[in-house]
Amino acid sequence: MKKYILILISFLFIGCSYDKIYENREEDRQDAQKIINKFYFLVKEDNKKELFKLFSDRFFKEVGKERFEQILDKTDNDFGKVKDYELKDSWTQIIKGSNPISKYELSYLVTRNSTQTKEYFRLQKENDSIKIISYRLDFDIIPKK
């Protein structure tokens, strides 16, 4: 009987994962912000080659590089160049352990030549570097006077 109990306890320990979860740590938010700061710097410089390196391959499987380049160009033409940007909201979750994952979500209010846009980023750590996996831009159809 003791033998079966020891085997059962052994299986319980093998099946456990030892994860540690961190949410909304300042240093994690700052790590993600560095990527977005670089994003806006490269957008201002119109350096799409380097800009695309900030994105995960997952992103381009969904959108495609040519399509995303058209979106960036249309955004600049319709709303103007980025003049300034301000972080409005953030959320981070870092899971360390047997199945580690790092997730980041940031939203910005972006001032452009003719209007303001709200821009949302989802990022994830891939091979020790943080990559953008989702980008969304919202704007008012009828500008405020």
N, C-alpha and C positions, 0 to 999 in steps of 0.2 A: 504494500500500500504506500509506504514511504517513497518507494521508487517512482510510482505514478505521480505523486504530489511533486516530487523534484522535477520530473519531466514537464509537468504542467507549468510550474513556476519558470522553468527554463524557456518555454515557448512564450510565456508572457513577456519576459525580458527581451527576447529576440524581436518580438513584434512591436515593441515600443520604439518610438522615435524621440530623440531628445532635441527638441526645437526650442529656440528662444526667439520671441517675437518682440520687435521694437516698432513702435508707431510714433510718428511725428517728432523724431529727434531733430534738433537744430542742425547738427552736422550732416544728416542725410538730406535735409531740405537744401542746404548750401551746396552739396555735391550735385544735386539735380539742377539748381540754379546756375551753376557754372556752365552746364551744357546749354541751357536756354540763353544765357548771356552770349555764348559763342554763336548760337543760332542767329540772334538778332544782329550781332556784329557782322557775320557773313552775309546776312540778308542785305544789310546796309551797303556792304562792299560789293554786292552782286557776285559773290564767289560761290556759285552753285556746286562746283566740283568738291570743294571742301565741306560745304553745307550738307551735301548728300551723305558724307561720311558720318554725320551725327545720327543718321537714321538706321534703324534695324532693317535687315533684308526682308523681314516680315512686312514692314510698312510698304516697301516697293512691290511686293507680291500682290498687295491689295490695290495700290494706286498706280504704280508704274512711274518711272523717272520722268518720262516725257510729259505725262499728264500732270505730275506735280510741278514741273517747271512751268507749264502753262498756267496752273493755278497761282503760282507765285507772281508771274508776270501780270496776269489779269488783276490780281489784288493790288499790285503797285500802280497799274494804270488807272484802275477805278477809284481807289481810295488814297493813293499817294504813297510816298516812301515813309518808312518808319522814322518818326522823330524821337519818340520816347516810349518806354514801356514800364509798367509797374505791376509787381506781383500782387494779386488780389486774394488768392487762396491757394493752399497747398495741403497735401496729404502724402505721407510716406509710410511704407511698411517694409521692414527688413526682417526676414525669417532666416535665422542661422540654425544649422543642424544637419540632419540627414538629407533633407530636401530643401536646400537654401534657395531663396528667391528675394529679389529686391524690387519693389514697385514704387513709383513716384507719380503723383498727379499735381500739376501746377496750372493755375489760370492767371492770365495777365490782361490788363487793360492797356491797349496799345494806341498811342496817339499817332495818327498819320496826318499827311498834309490836309486832307479834306474832311476827315471824320475820325471817330474812335472805333476800334474793333475789340472784341473780346476773343482771346485766343487761348485754347486749351491744349495741354500737352499731357500725354501719358508716356512714361519712360519705364524702362526695365533694364536691370543689369544683365549683360551678356558677356561672358568671358572676361570678367573684371573691368568692363567699361560700360558706362550707362549709355543706352541708345534710346532714341525717340521711337515709340511704336505706334503712336497715334497723334494726329494734329488736327484741330478743328478751329475754324475761324467763324465767328458770328458778327453780324453787323445789322444796324437798323436800315431798313429799306427806305424809310422817309427820315432824312436827317433832321435833327432838332435845330430849331432856329434860335 
